[in-house]
Amino acid sequence: MFVSGIGAISARGIGTGNLETLEQDSEIRERSISKDALLSVKNKYDLRRADRYTAIAMASAVQACADAGFTDCAMEGIGIIIASAFGPHRTTFAFLNDILDYPEDQVLPTTFSHSVHNAAASYVASSLQIRGPTISLTGFEDLWFDALELSGVFLNSGGCKRILLIGAEELAPLTQSLPGILPESFPCRLMEGSVALLLSSTPEGRNYTAISCRRKSVCREIQNRHSSCAAANDFLGGAFQTALKALASSNQPGSTISIDSTSGSIAFYKTI
């Protein structure tokens, strides 16, 4: 599958240029996306009622389509996959708090509807007029690899001509507390952001590079995949790294990024 367009948003700002800053600075103090950046996205795409998680996903999605040269993605054959370990958990907890504080008939239905994992994908599809399957993935092991692998299945099977793949995470009290609650699994402070890749079955758009995925199994003790702290958390880290390597390959036509998954760890290789 081929990377036709890339979009990103992070604590450093909107745009893929900020990914380089994240890579170079492993001691980022501010790990939340600014309210002004998200407000600009909401205003531009009329997302007045959308929650924070939806705005984060939307910001990178529209960039990826525009980067590929598709100002209007209103066509059939495009699928949307959103990968997120925690999903809209800020909105989910807000709804649960309302259930505890108010009678059932006074809980805001809008809050409940946005707590659904696939709500963000629906917003993206509606705003960009994309007609195709929408899927939201969640998990804690190899999540980004699973999303890439599923994208390849859709493209190789002919189920879709293009896939808009989005990796997104938002910060909330839960995710900010994880390093203290589960330090063995979350030794680093987490970061929020989103990366979107417009993937195609044939070279088109910006044609950054091709991606191939291989899943390996090993019969040995699993290595500690949290041995070092990166600029982003594990789930977004895979998305950030994929985007960075695709951008680096843009001046090398015919290059391929090979991504291997081995028992909870992801390795990137680059071949020409």
Summary of the structure (lengths in Angstrom):
residues: 272
radius of gyration: 18.2
end to end distance: 15.1
largest distance: 61.4
contacts: 930
relative contact order: 0.20
helix: 38%
strand: 22%
